[in-house]
């Protein structure tokens, strides 16, 4: 394996690690916001776990959409950078 191929794989690995970290953090934020908002709304309306569970289950598809969005943007940026490098070579 040539040095440029190793560098390319290293960059790809780093990008994927960063993307996984972003997705994990955003998923955690979505879940925390839905739980905290649900607990607060349950306290206001006196409907203990109903709203919290509803928001938690609603947060699952939101989290999946955020994951897909971040992944698509990251991969598009990576593809753009690879195309620029191939044109300059």
N, C-alpha and C positions, 0 to 999 in steps of 0.2 A: 504494500500500500504506500503510495507516495505521500509526501508531506502535505501537499495541498488537499488530498483526499482526507487525511487525518484531521486537518484544520476544519474542513467542511463538516465532517462528522461531529467534531467537537462543538462547533457553532450550533449545529442542529440539536445536539443533546442539550446544550445550555438553553436554547430557545424553548424546547419542550419542557424542561424543568421549570423555567419561569412561567410558562403557560399553565402548567399543572398547579403551581403555587398560587397564581392569580385565581384560577377556577376554585381552588379549595377555600381561599379567603373570601371570595364573593359568595360562595355557597354558605359559609358560616355566617356571613353578614345577613343574608336573606333569611336564614333560619332564626337567628337571634332577633332580628327586627320583627318577624311574624310572631314569635313567642312573646316578646315583651309587649308588643302592641296588643296581642290577644289577651294577655293577663291584665293589662290596663283596662281594656274595653270590658272584660268580664267583671272587673271590680266596679266599673262605673254602672253597668247595667245589671249586675247581680246574676249573671248567667254562667257561673263558674264552669268549667272547661269547654263550653260549647264554642264560643268565639275563638278561643285559643286553638282548639283542634281544627276548626274550619280554616283559620289563617295558616296554620302549620301545613295542612294538606294543600292549601292553595299555593303555598310557597314552594312546593315541590316542582310544579311545572315552570314556575318563574325561575327557579334555580337552574333547571335544565335549559331554558331559553338563554339565560345569561351565560351558561357554559358554552353553548353552541356559538353564541355571538363572539365571545372572547376567542374561542378556538378558530373561528373563521377569520377574524381580523388578524390574529397572530400568524396564521398560515398564509394569508394574503400578503402580509408584510414580508414574511420570509421568502415567498415566491418572487416578490418584487426585487428583493435584495439579491437573490440568486440570478435573476435575469440581468440586473445591472452588472453584476460581476462577470457574467458570461459575455456581455457585450464589450466590456473593457479588456477582456483577455484576448 
